[in-house]
C-alpha cells in the first residue's frame, strides 16, 4: 500500500510539472539561401555552442526557422545558427514571430511590450535624448520584474548616468537583479560610484612574479599621478599609448607620475611595452577582477589622482586629458 501511494505521488508530481509548462513557437524568416537545410538552436545564454541533446532545435526549411518547445515561465535563450551565436531572444508561451532582420519580436505580451518600446525609443532618440531617457526609466519601472524590463535596461544602460542606473536597479525585482549580466554590472556600478571624481583612491595589491606592488606606494604621496588601466589585446589601449608617452615626456620633470596597470597576460603586456618603448612604471596583473574595484569594464581607463590621493577625473582620453593637465598647471 505504501509503495502504491509513493508511486501515485510521483505520478502526480510529474503531471503537475508538465501541466505548468506552456508551449511556444518561434518563427524567424531567413533570406540566406545558403542556410537552407542547416540547423538552428535555442540554447542557454551562457552556452558556448549548442547540441541536439541540450538545446531546442529545428532545421531551416522554406526560408524559415520554426522552433517549438515548452517552458514553465518566460526565459532568455541564445539563438545559434549552426555553431554561431546570433542573438538573445525572449522566449515566452505563445506564437513569437520575428521580422527578417531579427530586430523586432512580436506575438506575446513581453515581446510586444519590448518591441513597442524599441520603436518608440528610436523616434525619441532622434528628437530628444532627454525624452528618450525619461521613457526608458518609465518602461523599466513599469517592467521592473520581468524580462522586457531586463532587455531595455541591458540594451540602454550606458546611456544612463551612473546614479540613474543604480536608482533604477534598486527599484527592480529579483528577475532583473539576479540576472547574471546585470548582477555583475550592479557590482561594477557600485564600485564606480565609490571611486567617482572627488572620492579617495581605492588601494590595489598586485603580485607579479613574486613581487608585491600597491597603488598606495605611488598615489597620495604628494604629487599628481596618472593611472592607465589597459589591456594588451585592446586596440583602444594601443591607440592611447603614444599620447601617454608624449604626456610623460612633457610632464615628467614637472612632478607628474604615470603608472600603467596592465590587465591581461604578463608576457603579452611586456611585448606591447617593448613595442612602444613605454618609459613609465608598469604594474602587472593576471588576476581576474582586480580592475573591477574601480568599476572598470572597458579599456583604457585613465584616471588622474591629486597629491592627496583624491580622484580628480576619470575616463580620460586624448585631447581631454591634455586640456585637463594644462588647466591644472602641473
Order of alpha helices (4+ residues) and beta strands (2+ residues): alpha-beta-beta-beta-beta-beta-beta-beta-beta-alpha-alpha-alpha-alpha-alpha-alpha-beta-beta-beta-alpha-beta-alpha-beta-beta-beta-alpha
